[in-house]
Amino acid sequence: MTLRRIELEGQPNFRDIGGYVATDGRVVRWGAVYRSGALGHVSASDEARLAELGLKTVVDLRSTPEVAAFGGSYLPPGARGVSIPIGSGELGTKILPALLEGDFSRLTPDLLVRVNRQLARDATQSFAELLRAVADPANRPIVFHCTQGKDRTGFGAALILAALGVAWEDIVEDYLLSNRYRAAENEQYLAMVAERAAKATGVPVEELDLTAIRPLFFVDAAAIDAARAELTAAYGSLDAYLTEALGFGEPERARLRDDLLE
């Protein structure tokens, strides 16, 4: 049995996008395209596991400031790194001050919805570049990642699966898997956030209200659906968005399907 999640000590959200059924009845090939969170803290056993995958390309979707602050991606032997920087928008400008100051009052429940709408609207050039990278057989096996592997990576995976003809409900299912795979790490992050906020504000940890920040560590179907609504409003359909905004029309999608469906 092929496993979707690749077990790594240093990254819980590394997974294969294979196995989904396209509308023509064919299935996305396993072992060709992976999605992940950042690969900056892999262990020796992780390096061995990644080597087994035979990765040729590691695409980093993090912004230049993120890479400068947190370090680059691990590159397995024989793999090349490709940078396609996409800013995290409001997620970066609002969550970092909140984490540092312990003031969550500026965080609104619709923040991730707005971030996903922004990705669909403002990052077309970057996602077009990602699609082209995935479509090039010389780059595969390929993995693409952002920081946590859930928002920018989640939207990128949605576009790739859509180009392959996977049904939207299955795309959403793949998107939501980040909640399962990141569950333990999310709780660790939230505990650290609470501890930092307690020190910054003088409020005891047990009295802190984390209601506003907790959802930002998880994904919700409403966020990826909002991205779809944004691009549909602008272009009429997801197919039209792929063609007109990303320059990835039916001929390109047909070649991708022939390459990655079996």
Secondary structure, DSSP 8 states (H G I E B T S, - for coil): ---SB---SS-TT-EE-TT-BBTTS-BB-TTSEEEES--SS--HHHHHHHHHHT--EEEE-S-HHHHHHH------TT-EEEE-----THHHHHHHHHHHH---TT--TTHHHHHHHHHHHH-HHHHHHHHHHHH-GGG-SEEEE-SSSSSHHHHHHHHHHHHTTB-HHHHHHHHHHHHHHTHHHHHHHHHHHHHHHHHHH---GGG---TTTGGGGS--HHHHHHHHHHHHHHHSSHHHIIIIIT---HHHHHHHHHHHB-
